[in-house]
Amino acid sequence: MGKLKDGIIGFAVGDALGVPAEFKSREELNRYPITDMKADGTYNMPAGTWSDDTSMTIATLHSIIETGTIDTNDMADKFLKWFRNAEYTATNKTFDIGRTTLQALAKYELKLENASNCGGSNEYDNGNGSLMRIFYIK
């Protein structure tokens, strides 16, 4: 469990370092590199604030620990708690939800589909958020 905990903390720290850099050009970041925790950025968040990626990682882990399995409906319920109630956030404020995630959660919330069937099938529905939530522990 120690390596997993270390990985999650590292993920959250890296995410918090990245929040102020979101949507900035390479040129701007070369001129003003991010070398420590900074406030503001696109979403005007306090220094050390993690994004939706860490919030959804925590929600995913909470679901797995609580259910003892991969239960996509339980995960979607927790994602909705993050989106609607700011659970799993650093600041009690939800910000930055991707279009694909928003559409999938809307389908699930309206009970149009089981959570495992709510994702899109278009080539542009392949966001990188789920890749950010993969840990390999040896």
Stockholm file with secondary structure:
# STOCKHOLM 1.0

chainA/1-138         MGKLKDGIIGFAVGDALGVPAEFKSREELNRYPITDMKADGTYNMPAGTWSDDTSMTIATLHSIIETGTIDTNDMADKFLKWFRNAEYTATNKTFDIGRTTLQALAKYELKLENASNCGGSNEYDNGNGSLMRIFYIK
#=GR chainA/1-138 SS CHHHHHHHHHHHHHHHHHGGGTTCCHHHHHHSCCCSCCCBTTTTBCTTCCCHHHHHHHHHHHHHHHHSSCCHHHHHHHHHHHHHHCTTCSSSCCCCCCHHHHHHHHHHHTTSSCGGGCSCCSGGGCCSHHHHTCCCCC
#=GC SS_cons         CHHHHHHHHHHHHHHHHHGGGTTCCHHHHHHSCCCSCCCBTTTTBCTTCCCHHHHHHHHHHHHHHHHSSCCHHHHHHHHHHHHHHCTTCSSSCCCCCCHHHHHHHHHHHTTSSCGGGCSCCSGGGCCSHHHHTCCCCC
//
